[in-house]
Amino acid sequence: MTKVEWQPEKLNIRRMLLGDLDEVMRVEHRSFTAPWSRQAFVGELVENRLARYIVAEYDGRIAGYAGLWMIMDEGHVTNIAVDPDFRGLKLGEKLLRTLMSMCMASGGRKMTLEVRVSNEIARNLYEKYGFERVGIRKGYYTDNQEDAIIMWADLPPKLASEGEVSL
């Protein structure tokens, strides 16, 4: 696959559906060394009442996805992935902002996530949106025992008024 010729009007961020899973799995396997199973996504979409998942659809193709668990007034980011063909187009940022808006629309006041110590691009994105490092989970990632940085953010009220998607 090759990089796309970007046309922003072709982007649609919407709820993830079971019918999206073939493409979600393609993105998952292209993005992670320890990908989730298809059954894990099915469980999230069908059985987990706390879960909220979205996709970034570009011209009929899933370009990325993101997930969130709403626990009380906290959002726990489960994953954010962008297909390598679509990286560098700020889709990860759009997905994160949408998760933040969804969290606030559900009464969320804080968000948390874990990120690989080595994932500088993701860490920079999270820090841009107010996530701060609060701890380390030693050996968190099963593929190589890499540590995860635990990050938390207070949700900024201004996002709610910037026209972000509340799905």
Phi and psi in radians as a Rosetta constraint file:
Dihedral C 1 N 2 CA 2 C 2 CIRCULARHARMONIC -2.209 0.35
Dihedral N 2 CA 2 C 2 N 3 CIRCULARHARMONIC 2.879 0.35
Dihedral C 2 N 3 CA 3 C 3 CIRCULARHARMONIC -1.052 0.35
Dihedral N 3 CA 3 C 3 N 4 CIRCULARHARMONIC 2.570 0.35
Dihedral C 3 N 4 CA 4 C 4 CIRCULARHARMONIC -1.573 0.35
Dihedral N 4 CA 4 C 4 N 5 CIRCULARHARMONIC 2.760 0.35
Dihedral C 4 N 5 CA 5 C 5 CIRCULARHARMONIC -1.556 0.35
Dihedral N 5 CA 5 C 5 N 6 CIRCULARHARMONIC 1.871 0.35
Dihedral C 5 N 6 CA 6 C 6 CIRCULARHARMONIC -1.252 0.35
Dihedral N 6 CA 6 C 6 N 7 CIRCULARHARMONIC 2.243 0.35
Dihedral C 6 N 7 CA 7 C 7 CIRCULARHARMONIC -2.333 0.35
Dihedral N 7 CA 7 C 7 N 8 CIRCULARHARMONIC 1.740 0.35
Dihedral C 7 N 8 CA 8 C 8 CIRCULARHARMONIC -0.921 0.35
Dihedral N 8 CA 8 C 8 N 9 CIRCULARHARMONIC -0.528 0.35
Dihedral C 8 N 9 CA 9 C 9 CIRCULARHARMONIC -1.176 0.35
Dihedral N 9 CA 9 C 9 N 10 CIRCULARHARMONIC -0.242 0.35
Dihedral C 9 N 10 CA 10 C 10 CIRCULARHARMONIC -1.546 0.35
Dihedral N 10 CA 10 C 10 N 11 CIRCULARHARMONIC 0.003 0.35
Dihedral C 10 N 11 CA 11 C 11 CIRCULARHARMONIC -1.588 0.35
Dihedral N 11 CA 11 C 11 N 12 CIRCULARHARMONIC 2.330 0.35
Dihedral C 11 N 12 CA 12 C 12 CIRCULARHARMONIC -2.361 0.35
Dihedral N 12 CA 12 C 12 N 13 CIRCULARHARMONIC 2.134 0.35
Dihedral C 12 N 13 CA 13 C 13 CIRCULARHARMONIC -1.775 0.35
Dihedral N 13 CA 13 C 13 N 14 CIRCULARHARMONIC 2.176 0.35
Dihedral C 13 N 14 CA 14 C 14 CIRCULARHARMONIC -2.580 0.35
Dihedral N 14 CA 14 C 14 N 15 CIRCULARHARMONIC 2.997 0.35
Dihedral C 14 N 15 CA 15 C 15 CIRCULARHARMONIC -1.087 0.35
Dihedral N 15 CA 15 C 15 N 16 CIRCULARHARMONIC 2.508 0.35
Dihedral C 15 N 16 CA 16 C 16 CIRCULARHARMONIC -1.313 0.35
Dihedral N 16 CA 16 C 16 N 17 CIRCULARHARMONIC 2.418 0.35
Dihedral C 16 N 17 CA 17 C 17 CIRCULARHARMONIC -2.034 0.35
Dihedral N 17 CA 17 C 17 N 18 CIRCULARHARMONIC 2.765 0.35
Dihedral C 17 N 18 CA 18 C 18 CIRCULARHARMONIC -0.981 0.35
Dihedral N 18 CA 18 C 18 N 19 CIRCULARHARMONIC -0.604 0.35
Dihedral C 18 N 19 CA 19 C 19 CIRCULARHARMONIC -1.157 0.35
Dihedral N 19 CA 19 C 19 N 20 CIRCULARHARMONIC -0.215 0.35
Dihedral C 19 N 20 CA 20 C 20 CIRCULARHARMONIC -1.496 0.35
Dihedral N 20 CA 20 C 20 N 21 CIRCULARHARMONIC -0.170 0.35
Dihedral C 20 N 21 CA 21 C 21 CIRCULARHARMONIC -1.122 0.35
Dihedral N 21 CA 21 C 21 N 22 CIRCULARHARMONIC -0.539 0.35
Dihedral C 21 N 22 CA 22 C 22 CIRCULARHARMONIC -1.034 0.35
Dihedral N 22 CA 22 C 22 N 23 CIRCULARHARMONIC -0.829 0.35
Dihedral C 22 N 23 CA 23 C 23 CIRCULARHARMONIC -1.271 0.35
Dihedral N 23 CA 23 C 23 N 24 CIRCULARHARMONIC -0.636 0.35
Dihedral C 23 N 24 CA 24 C 24 CIRCULARHARMONIC -1.053 0.35
Dihedral N 24 CA 24 C 24 N 25 CIRCULARHARMONIC -0.740 0.35
Dihedral C 24 N 25 CA 25 C 25 CIRCULARHARMONIC -1.134 0.35
Dihedral N 25 CA 25 C 25 N 26 CIRCULARHARMONIC -0.606 0.35
Dihedral C 25 N 26 CA 26 C 26 CIRCULARHARMONIC -1.073 0.35
Dihedral N 26 CA 26 C 26 N 27 CIRCULARHARMONIC -0.828 0.35
Dihedral C 26 N 27 CA 27 C 27 CIRCULARHARMONIC -1.104 0.35
Dihedral N 27 CA 27 C 27 N 28 CIRCULARHARMONIC -0.759 0.35
Dihedral C 27 N 28 CA 28 C 28 CIRCULARHARMONIC -1.001 0.35
Dihedral N 28 CA 28 C 28 N 29 CIRCULARHARMONIC -0.832 0.35
Dihedral C 28 N 29 CA 29 C 29 CIRCULARHARMONIC -1.253 0.35
Dihedral N 29 CA 29 C 29 N 30 CIRCULARHARMONIC -0.488 0.35
Dihedral C 29 N 30 CA 30 C 30 CIRCULARHARMONIC -1.406 0.35
Dihedral N 30 CA 30 C 30 N 31 CIRCULARHARMONIC -0.267 0.35
Dihedral C 30 N 31 CA 31 C 31 CIRCULARHARMONIC -1.830 0.35
Dihedral N 31 CA 31 C 31 N 32 CIRCULARHARMONIC -0.498 0.35
Dihedral C 31 N 32 CA 32 C 32 CIRCULARHARMONIC -2.239 0.35
Dihedral N 32 CA 32 C 32 N 33 CIRCULARHARMONIC 2.516 0.35
Dihedral C 32 N 33 CA 33 C 33 CIRCULARHARMONIC -1.389 0.35
Dihedral N 33 CA 33 C 33 N 34 CIRCULARHARMONIC -0.351 0.35
Dihedral C 33 N 34 CA 34 C 34 CIRCULARHARMONIC -2.207 0.35
Dihedral N 34 CA 34 C 34 N 35 CIRCULARHARMONIC 1.285 0.35
Dihedral C 34 N 35 CA 35 C 35 CIRCULARHARMONIC -1.213 0.35
Dihedral N 35 CA 35 C 35 N 36 CIRCULARHARMONIC 2.657 0.35
Dihedral C 35 N 36 CA 36 C 36 CIRCULARHARMONIC -1.199 0.35
Dihedral N 36 CA 36 C 36 N 37 CIRCULARHARMONIC 2.739 0.35
Dihedral C 36 N 37 CA 37 C 37 CIRCULARHARMONIC -1.449 0.35
Dihedral N 37 CA 37 C 37 N 38 CIRCULARHARMONIC 2.797 0.35
Dihedral C 37 N 38 CA 38 C 38 CIRCULARHARMONIC -1.015 0.35
Dihedral N 38 CA 38 C 38 N 39 CIRCULARHARMONIC -0.714 0.35
Dihedral C 38 N 39 CA 39 C 39 CIRCULARHARMONIC -1.100 0.35
Dihedral N 39 CA 39 C 39 N 40 CIRCULARHARMONIC -0.566 0.35
Dihedral C 39 N 40 CA 40 C 40 CIRCULARHARMONIC -1.100 0.35
Dihedral N 40 CA 40 C 40 N 41 CIRCULARHARMONIC -0.732 0.35
Dihedral C 40 N 41 CA 41 C 41 CIRCULARHARMONIC -1.188 0.35
Dihedral N 41 CA 41 C 41 N 42 CIRCULARHARMONIC -0.710 0.35
Dihedral C 41 N 42 CA 42 C 42 CIRCULARHARMONIC -1.015 0.35
Dihedral N 42 CA 42 C 42 N 43 CIRCULARHARMONIC -0.811 0.35
Dihedral C 42 N 43 CA 43 C 43 CIRCULARHARMONIC -1.031 0.35
Dihedral N 43 CA 43 C 43 N 44 CIRCULARHARMONIC -0.726 0.35
Dihedral C 43 N 44 CA 44 C 44 CIRCULARHARMONIC -1.102 0.35
Dihedral N 44 CA 44 C 44 N 45 CIRCULARHARMONIC -0.752 0.35
Dihedral C 44 N 45 CA 45 C 45 CIRCULARHARMONIC -1.347 0.35
Dihedral N 45 CA 45 C 45 N 46 CIRCULARHARMONIC -0.555 0.35
Dihedral C 45 N 46 CA 46 C 46 CIRCULARHARMONIC -1.766 0.35
Dihedral N 46 CA 46 C 46 N 47 CIRCULARHARMONIC -0.688 0.35
Dihedral C 46 N 47 CA 47 C 47 CIRCULARHARMONIC -1.863 0.35
Dihedral N 47 CA 47 C 47 N 48 CIRCULARHARMONIC -0.474 0.35
Dihedral C 47 N 48 CA 48 C 48 CIRCULARHARMONIC -1.552 0.35
Dihedral N 48 CA 48 C 48 N 49 CIRCULARHARMONIC 1.805 0.35
Dihedral C 48 N 49 CA 49 C 49 CIRCULARHARMONIC -1.165 0.35
Dihedral N 49 CA 49 C 49 N 50 CIRCULARHARMONIC -0.326 0.35
Dihedral C 49 N 50 CA 50 C 50 CIRCULARHARMONIC -1.464 0.35
Dihedral N 50 CA 50 C 50 N 51 CIRCULARHARMONIC -0.270 0.35
Dihedral C 50 N 51 CA 51 C 51 CIRCULARHARMONIC -1.492 0.35
Dihedral N 51 CA 51 C 51 N 52 CIRCULARHARMONIC 2.477 0.35
Dihedral C 51 N 52 CA 52 C 52 CIRCULARHARMONIC -2.350 0.35
Dihedral N 52 CA 52 C 52 N 53 CIRCULARHARMONIC 2.131 0.35
Dihedral C 52 N 53 CA 53 C 53 CIRCULARHARMONIC -2.198 0.35
Dihedral N 53 CA 53 C 53 N 54 CIRCULARHARMONIC 2.474 0.35
Dihedral C 53 N 54 CA 54 C 54 CIRCULARHARMONIC -2.269 0.35
Dihedral N 54 CA 54 C 54 N 55 CIRCULARHARMONIC 2.769 0.35
Dihedral C 54 N 55 CA 55 C 55 CIRCULARHARMONIC -2.200 0.35
Dihedral N 55 CA 55 C 55 N 56 CIRCULARHARMONIC 2.641 0.35
Dihedral C 55 N 56 CA 56 C 56 CIRCULARHARMONIC -1.792 0.35
Dihedral N 56 CA 56 C 56 N 57 CIRCULARHARMONIC 1.900 0.35
Dihedral C 56 N 57 CA 57 C 57 CIRCULARHARMONIC -1.770 0.35
Dihedral N 57 CA 57 C 57 N 58 CIRCULARHARMONIC 2.209 0.35
Dihedral C 57 N 58 CA 58 C 58 CIRCULARHARMONIC -2.118 0.35
Dihedral N 58 CA 58 C 58 N 59 CIRCULARHARMONIC 1.994 0.35
Dihedral C 58 N 59 CA 59 C 59 CIRCULARHARMONIC 0.906 0.35
Dihedral N 59 CA 59 C 59 N 60 CIRCULARHARMONIC 0.734 0.35
Dihedral C 59 N 60 CA 60 C 60 CIRCULARHARMONIC 1.478 0.35
Dihedral N 60 CA 60 C 60 N 61 CIRCULARHARMONIC 0.039 0.35
Dihedral C 60 N 61 CA 61 C 61 CIRCULARHARMONIC -2.064 0.35
Dihedral N 61 CA 61 C 61 N 62 CIRCULARHARMONIC 2.411 0.35
Dihedral C 61 N 62 CA 62 C 62 CIRCULARHARMONIC -1.300 0.35
Dihedral N 62 CA 62 C 62 N 63 CIRCULARHARMONIC 2.011 0.35
Dihedral C 62 N 63 CA 63 C 63 CIRCULARHARMONIC -1.680 0.35
Dihedral N 63 CA 63 C 63 N 64 CIRCULARHARMONIC -0.332 0.35
Dihedral C 63 N 64 CA 64 C 64 CIRCULARHARMONIC -3.075 0.35
Dihedral N 64 CA 64 C 64 N 65 CIRCULARHARMONIC 3.021 0.35
Dihedral C 64 N 65 CA 65 C 65 CIRCULARHARMONIC -2.732 0.35
Dihedral N 65 CA 65 C 65 N 66 CIRCULARHARMONIC 2.901 0.35
Dihedral C 65 N 66 CA 66 C 66 CIRCULARHARMONIC -2.697 0.35
Dihedral N 66 CA 66 C 66 N 67 CIRCULARHARMONIC 2.697 0.35
Dihedral C 66 N 67 CA 67 C 67 CIRCULARHARMONIC -2.402 0.35
Dihedral N 67 CA 67 C 67 N 68 CIRCULARHARMONIC 2.727 0.35
Dihedral C 67 N 68 CA 68 C 68 CIRCULARHARMONIC -2.606 0.35
Dihedral N 68 CA 68 C 68 N 69 CIRCULARHARMONIC 2.445 0.35
Dihedral C 68 N 69 CA 69 C 69 CIRCULARHARMONIC -1.878 0.35
Dihedral N 69 CA 69 C 69 N 70 CIRCULARHARMONIC 2.272 0.35
Dihedral C 69 N 70 CA 70 C 70 CIRCULARHARMONIC -1.701 0.35
Dihedral N 70 CA 70 C 70 N 71 CIRCULARHARMONIC 1.970 0.35
Dihedral C 70 N 71 CA 71 C 71 CIRCULARHARMONIC -2.133 0.35
Dihedral N 71 CA 71 C 71 N 72 CIRCULARHARMONIC 1.888 0.35
Dihedral C 71 N 72 CA 72 C 72 CIRCULARHARMONIC 1.009 0.35
Dihedral N 72 CA 72 C 72 N 73 CIRCULARHARMONIC -2.121 0.35
Dihedral C 72 N 73 CA 73 C 73 CIRCULARHARMONIC -1.835 0.35
Dihedral N 73 CA 73 C 73 N 74 CIRCULARHARMONIC 0.474 0.35
Dihedral C 73 N 74 CA 74 C 74 CIRCULARHARMONIC -2.177 0.35
Dihedral N 74 CA 74 C 74 N 75 CIRCULARHARMONIC 2.438 0.35
Dihedral C 74 N 75 CA 75 C 75 CIRCULARHARMONIC -1.796 0.35
Dihedral N 75 CA 75 C 75 N 76 CIRCULARHARMONIC 2.268 0.35
Dihedral C 75 N 76 CA 76 C 76 CIRCULARHARMONIC -1.961 0.35
Dihedral N 76 CA 76 C 76 N 77 CIRCULARHARMONIC 1.904 0.35
Dihedral C 76 N 77 CA 77 C 77 CIRCULARHARMONIC -1.214 0.35
Dihedral N 77 CA 77 C 77 N 78 CIRCULARHARMONIC 2.181 0.35
Dihedral C 77 N 78 CA 78 C 78 CIRCULARHARMONIC -1.571 0.35
Dihedral N 78 CA 78 C 78 N 79 CIRCULARHARMONIC -0.738 0.35
Dihedral C 78 N 79 CA 79 C 79 CIRCULARHARMONIC -2.915 0.35
Dihedral N 79 CA 79 C 79 N 80 CIRCULARHARMONIC 2.661 0.35
Dihedral C 79 N 80 CA 80 C 80 CIRCULARHARMONIC -2.411 0.35
Dihedral N 80 CA 80 C 80 N 81 CIRCULARHARMONIC 2.220 0.35
Dihedral C 80 N 81 CA 81 C 81 CIRCULARHARMONIC -2.438 0.35
Dihedral N 81 CA 81 C 81 N 82 CIRCULARHARMONIC 2.444 0.35
Dihedral C 81 N 82 CA 82 C 82 CIRCULARHARMONIC -2.195 0.35
Dihedral N 82 CA 82 C 82 N 83 CIRCULARHARMONIC 2.237 0.35
Dihedral C 82 N 83 CA 83 C 83 CIRCULARHARMONIC -0.944 0.35
Dihedral N 83 CA 83 C 83 N 84 CIRCULARHARMONIC 2.388 0.35
Dihedral C 83 N 84 CA 84 C 84 CIRCULARHARMONIC -0.933 0.35
Dihedral N 84 CA 84 C 84 N 85 CIRCULARHARMONIC -0.528 0.35
Dihedral C 84 N 85 CA 85 C 85 CIRCULARHARMONIC -1.161 0.35
Dihedral N 85 CA 85 C 85 N 86 CIRCULARHARMONIC -0.310 0.35
Dihedral C 85 N 86 CA 86 C 86 CIRCULARHARMONIC -1.979 0.35
Dihedral N 86 CA 86 C 86 N 87 CIRCULARHARMONIC 0.131 0.35
Dihedral C 86 N 87 CA 87 C 87 CIRCULARHARMONIC -1.272 0.35
Dihedral N 87 CA 87 C 87 N 88 CIRCULARHARMONIC 2.653 0.35
Dihedral C 87 N 88 CA 88 C 88 CIRCULARHARMONIC 1.510 0.35
Dihedral N 88 CA 88 C 88 N 89 CIRCULARHARMONIC 0.088 0.35
Dihedral C 88 N 89 CA 89 C 89 CIRCULARHARMONIC -1.911 0.35
Dihedral N 89 CA 89 C 89 N 90 CIRCULARHARMONIC 0.173 0.35
Dihedral C 89 N 90 CA 90 C 90 CIRCULARHARMONIC 1.206 0.35
Dihedral N 90 CA 90 C 90 N 91 CIRCULARHARMONIC 0.416 0.35
Dihedral C 90 N 91 CA 91 C 91 CIRCULARHARMONIC -1.206 0.35
Dihedral N 91 CA 91 C 91 N 92 CIRCULARHARMONIC -0.673 0.35
Dihedral C 91 N 92 CA 92 C 92 CIRCULARHARMONIC -1.027 0.35
Dihedral N 92 CA 92 C 92 N 93 CIRCULARHARMONIC -0.705 0.35
Dihedral C 92 N 93 CA 93 C 93 CIRCULARHARMONIC -1.141 0.35
Dihedral N 93 CA 93 C 93 N 94 CIRCULARHARMONIC -0.762 0.35
Dihedral C 93 N 94 CA 94 C 94 CIRCULARHARMONIC -1.093 0.35
Dihedral N 94 CA 94 C 94 N 95 CIRCULARHARMONIC -0.723 0.35
Dihedral C 94 N 95 CA 95 C 95 CIRCULARHARMONIC -1.130 0.35
Dihedral N 95 CA 95 C 95 N 96 CIRCULARHARMONIC -0.767 0.35
Dihedral C 95 N 96 CA 96 C 96 CIRCULARHARMONIC -1.080 0.35
Dihedral N 96 CA 96 C 96 N 97 CIRCULARHARMONIC -0.796 0.35
Dihedral C 96 N 97 CA 97 C 97 CIRCULARHARMONIC -1.075 0.35
Dihedral N 97 CA 97 C 97 N 98 CIRCULARHARMONIC -0.660 0.35
Dihedral C 97 N 98 CA 98 C 98 CIRCULARHARMONIC -1.166 0.35
Dihedral N 98 CA 98 C 98 N 99 CIRCULARHARMONIC -0.753 0.35
Dihedral C 98 N 99 CA 99 C 99 CIRCULARHARMONIC -1.033 0.35
Dihedral N 99 CA 99 C 99 N 100 CIRCULARHARMONIC -0.736 0.35
Dihedral C 99 N 100 CA 100 C 100 CIRCULARHARMONIC -1.091 0.35
Dihedral N 100 CA 100 C 100 N 101 CIRCULARHARMONIC -0.762 0.35
Dihedral C 100 N 101 CA 101 C 101 CIRCULARHARMONIC -1.121 0.35
Dihedral N 101 CA 101 C 101 N 102 CIRCULARHARMONIC -0.736 0.35
Dihedral C 101 N 102 CA 102 C 102 CIRCULARHARMONIC -1.076 0.35
Dihedral N 102 CA 102 C 102 N 103 CIRCULARHARMONIC -0.730 0.35
Dihedral C 102 N 103 CA 103 C 103 CIRCULARHARMONIC -1.070 0.35
Dihedral N 103 CA 103 C 103 N 104 CIRCULARHARMONIC -0.830 0.35
Dihedral C 103 N 104 CA 104 C 104 CIRCULARHARMONIC -1.106 0.35
Dihedral N 104 CA 104 C 104 N 105 CIRCULARHARMONIC -0.687 0.35
Dihedral C 104 N 105 CA 105 C 105 CIRCULARHARMONIC -1.121 0.35
Dihedral N 105 CA 105 C 105 N 106 CIRCULARHARMONIC -0.418 0.35
Dihedral C 105 N 106 CA 106 C 106 CIRCULARHARMONIC -1.648 0.35
Dihedral N 106 CA 106 C 106 N 107 CIRCULARHARMONIC 0.190 0.35
Dihedral C 106 N 107 CA 107 C 107 CIRCULARHARMONIC 1.579 0.35
Dihedral N 107 CA 107 C 107 N 108 CIRCULARHARMONIC 0.165 0.35
Dihedral C 107 N 108 CA 108 C 108 CIRCULARHARMONIC -1.254 0.35
Dihedral N 108 CA 108 C 108 N 109 CIRCULARHARMONIC 2.504 0.35
Dihedral C 108 N 109 CA 109 C 109 CIRCULARHARMONIC -2.094 0.35
Dihedral N 109 CA 109 C 109 N 110 CIRCULARHARMONIC -0.295 0.35
Dihedral C 109 N 110 CA 110 C 110 CIRCULARHARMONIC -2.473 0.35
Dihedral N 110 CA 110 C 110 N 111 CIRCULARHARMONIC 2.747 0.35
Dihedral C 110 N 111 CA 111 C 111 CIRCULARHARMONIC -2.371 0.35
Dihedral N 111 CA 111 C 111 N 112 CIRCULARHARMONIC 2.657 0.35
Dihedral C 111 N 112 CA 112 C 112 CIRCULARHARMONIC -2.420 0.35
Dihedral N 112 CA 112 C 112 N 113 CIRCULARHARMONIC 2.815 0.35
Dihedral C 112 N 113 CA 113 C 113 CIRCULARHARMONIC -2.865 0.35
Dihedral N 113 CA 113 C 113 N 114 CIRCULARHARMONIC 2.908 0.35
Dihedral C 113 N 114 CA 114 C 114 CIRCULARHARMONIC -2.061 0.35
Dihedral N 114 CA 114 C 114 N 115 CIRCULARHARMONIC 2.509 0.35
Dihedral C 114 N 115 CA 115 C 115 CIRCULARHARMONIC -2.446 0.35
Dihedral N 115 CA 115 C 115 N 116 CIRCULARHARMONIC 2.500 0.35
Dihedral C 115 N 116 CA 116 C 116 CIRCULARHARMONIC -1.021 0.35
Dihedral N 116 CA 116 C 116 N 117 CIRCULARHARMONIC 2.447 0.35
Dihedral C 116 N 117 CA 117 C 117 CIRCULARHARMONIC -0.963 0.35
Dihedral N 117 CA 117 C 117 N 118 CIRCULARHARMONIC -0.647 0.35
Dihedral C 117 N 118 CA 118 C 118 CIRCULARHARMONIC -1.404 0.35
Dihedral N 118 CA 118 C 118 N 119 CIRCULARHARMONIC -0.150 0.35
Dihedral C 118 N 119 CA 119 C 119 CIRCULARHARMONIC -1.555 0.35
Dihedral N 119 CA 119 C 119 N 120 CIRCULARHARMONIC 1.332 0.35
Dihedral C 119 N 120 CA 120 C 120 CIRCULARHARMONIC -1.119 0.35
Dihedral N 120 CA 120 C 120 N 121 CIRCULARHARMONIC -0.647 0.35
Dihedral C 120 N 121 CA 121 C 121 CIRCULARHARMONIC -1.076 0.35
Dihedral N 121 CA 121 C 121 N 122 CIRCULARHARMONIC -0.840 0.35
Dihedral C 121 N 122 CA 122 C 122 CIRCULARHARMONIC -1.141 0.35
Dihedral N 122 CA 122 C 122 N 123 CIRCULARHARMONIC -0.754 0.35
Dihedral C 122 N 123 CA 123 C 123 CIRCULARHARMONIC -1.016 0.35
Dihedral N 123 CA 123 C 123 N 124 CIRCULARHARMONIC -0.763 0.35
Dihedral C 123 N 124 CA 124 C 124 CIRCULARHARMONIC -1.083 0.35
Dihedral N 124 CA 124 C 124 N 125 CIRCULARHARMONIC -0.708 0.35
Dihedral C 124 N 125 CA 125 C 125 CIRCULARHARMONIC -1.076 0.35
Dihedral N 125 CA 125 C 125 N 126 CIRCULARHARMONIC -0.845 0.35
Dihedral C 125 N 126 CA 126 C 126 CIRCULARHARMONIC -1.094 0.35
Dihedral N 126 CA 126 C 126 N 127 CIRCULARHARMONIC -0.719 0.35
Dihedral C 126 N 127 CA 127 C 127 CIRCULARHARMONIC -1.118 0.35
Dihedral N 127 CA 127 C 127 N 128 CIRCULARHARMONIC -0.636 0.35
Dihedral C 127 N 128 CA 128 C 128 CIRCULARHARMONIC -1.008 0.35
Dihedral N 128 CA 128 C 128 N 129 CIRCULARHARMONIC -0.576 0.35
Dihedral C 128 N 129 CA 129 C 129 CIRCULARHARMONIC -1.757 0.35
Dihedral N 129 CA 129 C 129 N 130 CIRCULARHARMONIC 0.399 0.35
Dihedral C 129 N 130 CA 130 C 130 CIRCULARHARMONIC 1.569 0.35
Dihedral N 130 CA 130 C 130 N 131 CIRCULARHARMONIC 0.096 0.35
Dihedral C 130 N 131 CA 131 C 131 CIRCULARHARMONIC -1.314 0.35
Dihedral N 131 CA 131 C 131 N 132 CIRCULARHARMONIC 2.360 0.35
Dihedral C 131 N 132 CA 132 C 132 CIRCULARHARMONIC -2.095 0.35
Dihedral N 132 CA 132 C 132 N 133 CIRCULARHARMONIC 2.549 0.35
Dihedral C 132 N 133 CA 133 C 133 CIRCULARHARMONIC -1.260 0.35
Dihedral N 133 CA 133 C 133 N 134 CIRCULARHARMONIC 2.252 0.35
Dihedral C 133 N 134 CA 134 C 134 CIRCULARHARMONIC -2.179 0.35
Dihedral N 134 CA 134 C 134 N 135 CIRCULARHARMONIC -0.157 0.35
Dihedral C 134 N 135 CA 135 C 135 CIRCULARHARMONIC 3.133 0.35
Dihedral N 135 CA 135 C 135 N 136 CIRCULARHARMONIC -3.115 0.35
Dihedral C 135 N 136 CA 136 C 136 CIRCULARHARMONIC -2.271 0.35
Dihedral N 136 CA 136 C 136 N 137 CIRCULARHARMONIC 2.414 0.35
Dihedral C 136 N 137 CA 137 C 137 CIRCULARHARMONIC -1.840 0.35
Dihedral N 137 CA 137 C 137 N 138 CIRCULARHARMONIC 1.877 0.35
Dihedral C 137 N 138 CA 138 C 138 CIRCULARHARMONIC -1.148 0.35
Dihedral N 138 CA 138 C 138 N 139 CIRCULARHARMONIC 2.310 0.35
Dihedral C 138 N 139 CA 139 C 139 CIRCULARHARMONIC 1.052 0.35
Dihedral N 139 CA 139 C 139 N 140 CIRCULARHARMONIC 0.499 0.35
Dihedral C 139 N 140 CA 140 C 140 CIRCULARHARMONIC -1.092 0.35
Dihedral N 140 CA 140 C 140 N 141 CIRCULARHARMONIC -0.685 0.35
Dihedral C 140 N 141 CA 141 C 141 CIRCULARHARMONIC -1.542 0.35
Dihedral N 141 CA 141 C 141 N 142 CIRCULARHARMONIC 2.191 0.35
Dihedral C 141 N 142 CA 142 C 142 CIRCULARHARMONIC -1.293 0.35
Dihedral N 142 CA 142 C 142 N 143 CIRCULARHARMONIC -0.383 0.35
Dihedral C 142 N 143 CA 143 C 143 CIRCULARHARMONIC -1.264 0.35
Dihedral N 143 CA 143 C 143 N 144 CIRCULARHARMONIC -0.594 0.35
Dihedral C 143 N 144 CA 144 C 144 CIRCULARHARMONIC -2.489 0.35
Dihedral N 144 CA 144 C 144 N 145 CIRCULARHARMONIC 0.196 0.35
Dihedral C 144 N 145 CA 145 C 145 CIRCULARHARMONIC 1.084 0.35
Dihedral N 145 CA 145 C 145 N 146 CIRCULARHARMONIC 0.383 0.35
Dihedral C 145 N 146 CA 146 C 146 CIRCULARHARMONIC -1.154 0.35
Dihedral N 146 CA 146 C 146 N 147 CIRCULARHARMONIC 2.557 0.35
Dihedral C 146 N 147 CA 147 C 147 CIRCULARHARMONIC -1.290 0.35
Dihedral N 147 CA 147 C 147 N 148 CIRCULARHARMONIC 2.700 0.35
Dihedral C 147 N 148 CA 148 C 148 CIRCULARHARMONIC -1.983 0.35
Dihedral N 148 CA 148 C 148 N 149 CIRCULARHARMONIC 2.464 0.35
Dihedral C 148 N 149 CA 149 C 149 CIRCULARHARMONIC -1.562 0.35
Dihedral N 149 CA 149 C 149 N 150 CIRCULARHARMONIC 2.259 0.35
Dihedral C 149 N 150 CA 150 C 150 CIRCULARHARMONIC -1.562 0.35
Dihedral N 150 CA 150 C 150 N 151 CIRCULARHARMONIC 2.238 0.35
Dihedral C 150 N 151 CA 151 C 151 CIRCULARHARMONIC -2.216 0.35
Dihedral N 151 CA 151 C 151 N 152 CIRCULARHARMONIC 2.543 0.35
Dihedral C 151 N 152 CA 152 C 152 CIRCULARHARMONIC -2.299 0.35
Dihedral N 152 CA 152 C 152 N 153 CIRCULARHARMONIC 2.636 0.35
Dihedral C 152 N 153 CA 153 C 153 CIRCULARHARMONIC -2.484 0.35
Dihedral N 153 CA 153 C 153 N 154 CIRCULARHARMONIC 2.475 0.35
Dihedral C 153 N 154 CA 154 C 154 CIRCULARHARMONIC -1.411 0.35
Dihedral N 154 CA 154 C 154 N 155 CIRCULARHARMONIC 2.415 0.35
Dihedral C 154 N 155 CA 155 C 155 CIRCULARHARMONIC -1.399 0.35
Dihedral N 155 CA 155 C 155 N 156 CIRCULARHARMONIC 2.263 0.35
Dihedral C 155 N 156 CA 156 C 156 CIRCULARHARMONIC -1.378 0.35
Dihedral N 156 CA 156 C 156 N 157 CIRCULARHARMONIC 2.218 0.35
Dihedral C 156 N 157 CA 157 C 157 CIRCULARHARMONIC -1.031 0.35
Dihedral N 157 CA 157 C 157 N 158 CIRCULARHARMONIC -0.464 0.35
Dihedral C 157 N 158 CA 158 C 158 CIRCULARHARMONIC -1.100 0.35
Dihedral N 158 CA 158 C 158 N 159 CIRCULARHARMONIC -0.498 0.35
Dihedral C 158 N 159 CA 159 C 159 CIRCULARHARMONIC -1.047 0.35
Dihedral N 159 CA 159 C 159 N 160 CIRCULARHARMONIC -0.614 0.35
Dihedral C 159 N 160 CA 160 C 160 CIRCULARHARMONIC -1.087 0.35
Dihedral N 160 CA 160 C 160 N 161 CIRCULARHARMONIC -0.464 0.35
Dihedral C 160 N 161 CA 161 C 161 CIRCULARHARMONIC -1.753 0.35
Dihedral N 161 CA 161 C 161 N 162 CIRCULARHARMONIC 0.138 0.35
Dihedral C 161 N 162 CA 162 C 162 CIRCULARHARMONIC -1.718 0.35
Dihedral N 162 CA 162 C 162 N 163 CIRCULARHARMONIC 0.283 0.35
Dihedral C 162 N 163 CA 163 C 163 CIRCULARHARMONIC 1.333 0.35
Dihedral N 163 CA 163 C 163 N 164 CIRCULARHARMONIC 0.367 0.35
Dihedral C 163 N 164 CA 164 C 164 CIRCULARHARMONIC -1.225 0.35
Dihedral N 164 CA 164 C 164 N 165 CIRCULARHARMONIC 2.780 0.35
Dihedral C 164 N 165 CA 165 C 165 CIRCULARHARMONIC -1.353 0.35
Dihedral N 165 CA 165 C 165 N 166 CIRCULARHARMONIC 2.307 0.35
Dihedral C 165 N 166 CA 166 C 166 CIRCULARHARMONIC -2.003 0.35
Dihedral N 166 CA 166 C 166 N 167 CIRCULARHARMONIC 1.768 0.35
